[in-house]
Amino acid sequence: MKLQIAFILIALFAVLSLAADSDRQVIVSYPKGTPQNIMDEAMDEIRKAGGMIEHEYSLIKGFVATGPAKIFETIKTMGEGHNVLVEEDKDVHAIDS
């Protein structure tokens, strides 16, 4: 019985630790005058961390990316001087549904 409980606890711990490292999808955007190389460096860092650039916007200076949560903290730090905005990509509704 004690062995079964220990096994269940170990399995639960493994599942929770995997969930903590799950990928996030975010929108990264920069103000209009930001040099293109700043955005390119951020996209390169996301790719190096195993993330993906899902979409690059043409109307605003920004992109959608998926990757580990830690890399987006790095992107925020890298872009501090350029007012980078990193926000979770989620559905937005105009009317409560």
N, CA, C and O of each residue as an XYZ file, in Angstrom:
388
protein
N       0.813     -1.185      0.000
C       0.000      0.000      0.000
C       0.869      1.267      0.000
O       0.602      2.209     -0.747
N       1.911      1.280      0.845
C       2.800      2.436      0.897
C       3.529      2.620     -0.428
O       3.777      3.747     -0.857
N       3.868      1.518     -1.066
C       4.547      1.582     -2.355
C       3.638      2.196     -3.415
O       4.098      2.983     -4.243
N       2.369      1.850     -3.399
C       1.418      2.406     -4.362
C       1.255      3.914     -4.158
O       1.207      4.672     -5.127
N       1.172      4.340     -2.920
C       1.037      5.770     -2.632
C       2.285      6.517     -3.091
O       2.186      7.597     -3.674
N       3.443      5.953     -2.833
C       4.695      6.577     -3.267
C       4.742      6.683     -4.787
O       5.153      7.711     -5.325
N       4.328      5.636     -5.475
C       4.315      5.650     -6.937
C       3.365      6.722     -7.460
O       3.706      7.446     -8.396
N       2.186      6.831     -6.870
C       1.209      7.841     -7.294
C       1.761      9.245     -7.064
O       1.598     10.120     -7.915
N       2.405      9.467     -5.935
C       2.984     10.778     -5.648
C       4.100     11.132     -6.629
O       4.200     12.276     -7.073
N       4.923     10.168     -6.961
C       6.003     10.409     -7.928
C       5.425     10.729     -9.297
O       5.898     11.647     -9.967
N       4.416      9.989     -9.719
C       3.778     10.241    -11.014
C       3.130     11.624    -11.036
O       3.240     12.344    -12.029
N       2.465     11.995     -9.962
C       1.832     13.307     -9.875
C       2.875     14.418     -9.940
O       2.673     15.419    -10.628
N       3.972     14.252     -9.240
C       5.052     15.237     -9.262
C       5.618     15.392    -10.674
O       5.885     16.510    -11.115
N       5.800     14.284    -11.378
C       6.329     14.335    -12.741
C       5.383     15.089    -13.668
O       5.828     15.905    -14.476
N       4.105     14.828    -13.560
C       3.120     15.510    -14.406
C       3.102     17.004    -14.109
O       3.060     17.814    -15.034
N       3.132     17.375    -12.849
C       3.113     18.787    -12.480
C       4.371     19.517    -12.933
O       4.295     20.670    -13.356
N       5.508     18.871    -12.851
C       6.739     19.535    -13.286
C       6.774     19.703    -14.797
O       7.336     20.682    -15.289
N       6.195     18.781    -15.540
C       6.100     18.943    -16.989
C       5.150     20.076    -17.338
O       5.412     20.838    -18.269
N       4.071     20.195    -16.618
C       3.101     21.254    -16.877
C       3.698     22.629    -16.607
O       3.329     23.599    -17.268
N       4.603     22.729    -15.659
C       5.215     24.013    -15.322
C       6.087     24.536    -16.450
O       6.258     25.748    -16.578
N       6.640     23.658    -17.264
C       7.510     24.060    -18.359
C       6.773     24.146    -19.689
O       7.412     24.190    -20.740
N       5.457     24.172    -19.668
C       4.704     24.159    -20.911
C       4.880     25.467    -21.677
O       5.211     26.504    -21.103
N       4.654     25.391    -22.965
C       4.795     26.555    -23.826
C       3.636     27.525    -23.635
O       2.521     27.140    -23.283
N       3.937     28.780    -23.878
C       2.932     29.840    -23.845
C       2.876     30.487    -25.212
O       3.872     30.510    -25.935
N       1.722     31.011    -25.569
C       1.593     31.777    -26.803
C       1.381     33.230    -26.411
O       0.475     33.553    -25.641
N       2.227     34.106    -26.949
C       2.177     35.519    -26.590
C       2.216     36.395    -27.836
O       2.609     35.959    -28.919
N       1.797     37.635    -27.649
C       1.955     38.673    -28.668
C       3.056     39.595    -28.170
O       3.003     40.089    -27.043
N       4.048     39.821    -29.011
C       5.155     40.721    -28.681
C       5.037     41.912    -29.618
O       5.005     41.741    -30.836
N       4.973     43.121    -29.060
C       4.861     44.301    -29.919
C       5.792     45.406    -29.435
O       6.136     45.494    -28.257
N       6.185     46.247    -30.392
C       7.114     47.346    -30.148
C       6.492     48.642    -30.661
O       5.648     48.604    -31.556
N       6.896     49.791    -30.108
C       6.408     51.075    -30.625
C       6.864     51.295    -32.068
O       7.806     50.662    -32.544
N       6.177     52.202    -32.745
C       6.392     52.439    -34.171
C       7.845     52.728    -34.561
O       8.269     52.227    -35.603
N       8.607     53.464    -33.841
C       9.956     53.838    -34.268
C      11.063     52.848    -33.932
O      12.236     53.146    -34.156
N      10.721     51.687    -33.403
C      11.727     50.712    -32.977
C      12.474     50.146    -34.188
O      11.838     49.745    -35.162
N      13.815     50.105    -34.148
C      14.581     49.528    -35.260
C      14.227     48.049    -35.485
O      13.989     47.307    -34.531
N      14.195     47.640    -36.739
C      13.830     46.266    -37.097
C      14.774     45.246    -36.470
O      14.345     44.146    -36.121
N      16.060     45.595    -36.321
C      17.013     44.623    -35.771
C      16.690     44.245    -34.322
O      17.041     43.149    -33.885
N      16.034     45.123    -33.578
C      15.638     44.812    -32.197
C      14.597     43.694    -32.207
O      14.683     42.752    -31.419
N      13.623     43.802    -33.096
C      12.592     42.771    -33.210
C      13.192     41.471    -33.750
O      12.828     40.384    -33.301
N      14.103     41.580    -34.706
C      14.754     40.387    -35.265
C      15.548     39.636    -34.195
O      15.524     38.405    -34.156
N      16.253     40.370    -33.328
C      17.014     39.735    -32.242
C      16.084     38.977    -31.296
O      16.404     37.873    -30.857
N      14.940     39.572    -30.987
C      13.974     38.911    -30.102
C      13.460     37.622    -30.747
O      13.361     36.594    -30.077
N      13.135     37.669    -32.029
C      12.644     36.472    -32.721
C      13.718     35.388    -32.768
O      13.415     34.205    -32.615
N      14.970     35.787    -32.980
C      16.073     34.816    -32.989
C      16.227     34.140    -31.627
O      16.439     32.930    -31.556
N      16.120     34.918    -30.546
C      16.238     34.350    -29.197
C      15.116     33.355    -28.914
O      15.343     32.321    -28.286
N      13.922     33.665    -29.371
C      12.788     32.751    -29.176
C      13.043     31.441    -29.914
O      12.800     30.362    -29.372
N      13.530     31.534    -31.141
C      13.834     30.315    -31.918
C      14.944     29.505    -31.252
O      14.862     28.278    -31.196
N      15.986     30.179    -30.745
C      17.088     29.484    -30.072
C      16.609     28.733    -28.836
O      17.166     27.694    -28.480
N      15.571     29.262    -28.180
C      15.033     28.634    -26.969
C      14.044     27.516    -27.298
O      13.436     26.933    -26.401
N      13.889     27.221    -28.590
C      12.976     26.147    -28.987
C      11.571     26.623    -29.291
O      10.667     25.810    -29.483
N      11.378     27.936    -29.338
C      10.063     28.492    -29.645
C       9.849     28.666    -31.137
O      10.737     28.397    -31.947
N       8.661     29.119    -31.482
C       8.306     29.344    -32.887
C       7.650     30.708    -33.048
O       6.919     31.165    -32.169
N       7.917     31.349    -34.173
C       7.217     32.578    -34.533
C       6.012     32.137    -35.356
O       6.168     31.612    -36.458
N       4.823     32.348    -34.827
C       3.597     31.886    -35.474
C       3.125     32.852    -36.555
O       2.622     32.425    -37.594
N       3.285     34.151    -36.314
C       2.801     35.158    -37.260
C       3.543     36.464    -37.014
O       3.786     36.841    -35.868
N       3.901     37.148    -38.088
C       4.500     38.472    -37.975
C       3.503     39.474    -38.546
O       3.056     39.333    -39.684
N       3.160     40.477    -37.760
C       2.169     41.463    -38.178
C       2.762     42.459    -39.165
O       3.958     42.748    -39.130
N       1.901     42.985    -40.055
C       2.356     44.002    -40.995
C       1.825     45.392    -40.621
O       2.444     46.397    -40.972
N       0.695     45.464    -39.919
C       0.139     46.763    -39.538
C       0.791     47.342    -38.288
O       0.877     48.561    -38.135
N       1.242     46.481    -37.410
C       1.956     46.932    -36.214
C       3.322     46.267    -36.191
O       3.539     45.269    -36.878
N       4.226     46.800    -35.423
C       5.560     46.208    -35.297
C       5.480     45.157    -34.201
O       5.662     45.454    -33.021
N       5.202     43.907    -34.615
C       5.067     42.853    -33.633
C       4.863     41.491    -34.258
O       4.816     41.349    -35.480
N       4.741     40.485    -33.394
C       4.587     39.108    -33.848
C       3.945     38.265    -32.756
O       3.891     38.658    -31.591
N       3.459     37.089    -33.164
C       2.920     36.096    -32.238
C       3.946     34.982    -32.147
O       4.453     34.517    -33.168
N       4.253     34.550    -30.931
C       5.247     33.497    -30.738
C       4.763     32.494    -29.703
O       3.989     32.820    -28.803
N       5.243     31.261    -29.857
C       4.988     30.203    -28.893
C       6.336     29.711    -28.392
O       7.255     29.493    -29.181
N       6.454     29.534    -27.073
C       7.712     29.051    -26.525
C       7.651     28.946    -25.015
O       6.623     29.234    -24.403
N       8.770     28.529    -24.414
C       8.824     28.409    -22.955
C       8.664     29.779    -22.286
O       9.146     30.789    -22.798
N       7.991     29.797    -21.152
C       7.708     31.055    -20.453
C       8.977     31.846    -20.135
O       8.963     33.077    -20.169
N      10.068     31.152    -19.829
C      11.313     31.837    -19.450
C      11.833     32.748    -20.560
O      12.360     33.822    -20.270
N      11.699     32.346    -21.811
C      12.250     33.154    -22.899
C      11.519     34.485    -23.013
O      12.114     35.484    -23.419
N      10.249     34.510    -22.664
C       9.505     35.760    -22.778
C       9.895     36.751    -21.683
O       9.767     37.962    -21.867
N      10.360     36.251    -20.563
C      10.927     37.138    -19.540
C      12.229     37.738    -20.064
O      12.514     38.912    -19.830
N      13.018     36.929    -20.774
C      14.258     37.419    -21.380
C      13.953     38.487    -22.423
O      14.644     39.503    -22.493
N      12.922     38.263    -23.231
C      12.540     39.228    -24.268
C      12.129     40.556    -23.622
O      12.477     41.622    -24.130
N      11.400     40.499    -22.518
C      11.015     41.725    -21.806
C      12.253     42.486    -21.345
O      12.319     43.709    -21.474
N      13.231     41.763    -20.810
C      14.462     42.394    -20.331
C      15.250     42.992    -21.490
O      15.752     44.112    -21.393
N      15.359     42.243    -22.592
C      16.088     42.736    -23.768
C      15.454     44.007    -24.328
O      16.161     44.892    -24.808
N      14.137     44.101    -24.270
C      13.430     45.212    -24.897
C      13.070     46.353    -23.972
O      12.283     47.222    -24.345
N      13.635     46.371    -22.759
C      13.287     47.422    -21.797
C      13.494     48.828    -22.352
O      12.669     49.708    -22.109
N      14.557     49.052    -23.076
C      14.834     50.372    -23.627
C      13.968     50.731    -24.814
O      14.011     51.864    -25.294
N      13.180     49.781    -25.295
C      12.345     50.017    -26.479
C      10.858     49.847    -26.185
O      10.050     49.757    -27.109
N      10.494     49.802    -24.909
C       9.087     49.681    -24.495
C       8.376     48.486    -25.119
O       7.259     48.612    -25.622
N       9.022     47.337    -25.085
C       8.411     46.120    -25.618
C       7.208     45.747    -24.761
O       7.220     45.924    -23.543
N       6.177     45.230    -25.408
C       4.984     44.757    -24.709
C       4.820     43.276    -25.024
O       4.663     42.895    -26.184
N       4.857     42.446    -23.990
C       4.670     41.002    -24.139
C       3.404     40.646    -23.376
O       3.337     40.804    -22.157
N       2.400     40.164    -24.104
C       1.143     39.812    -23.449
C       0.631     38.478    -23.960
O       0.863     38.107    -25.110
N      -0.061     37.769    -23.097
C      -0.599     36.461    -23.455
C      -1.593     36.611    -24.597
O      -2.438     37.506    -24.581
N      -1.488     35.732    -25.586
C      -2.413     35.720    -26.716
C      -3.652     34.943    -26.294
O      -3.587     33.738    -26.053
N      -4.772     35.636    -26.206
C      -6.005     34.970    -25.797
C      -7.184     35.587    -26.531
O      -7.072     36.665    -27.114
N      -8.304     34.898    -26.498
C      -9.516     35.390    -27.142
C     -10.022     36.642    -26.439
O      -9.985     36.744    -25.213
N     -10.495     37.590    -27.239
C     -11.083     38.810    -26.717
C     -12.515     38.881    -27.225
O     -12.769     38.674    -28.411
N     -13.441     39.173    -26.334
C     -14.856     39.241    -26.695
C     -15.392     40.636    -26.414
O     -15.105     41.214    -25.366
N     -16.170     41.179    -27.345
C     -16.780     42.488    -27.155
C     -18.021     42.399    -26.277
O     -18.369     43.352    -25.579
N     -18.678     41.259    -26.316
C     -19.896     41.048    -25.539
C     -19.706     39.787    -24.719
O     -19.212     38.781    -25.228
N     -20.098     39.834    -23.444
C     -19.996     38.631    -22.613
C     -20.792     37.503    -23.237
O     -21.923     37.693    -23.685
N     -20.189     36.334    -23.261
C     -20.908     35.188    -23.833
C     -20.919     34.026    -22.888
O     -21.479     32.977    -23.205
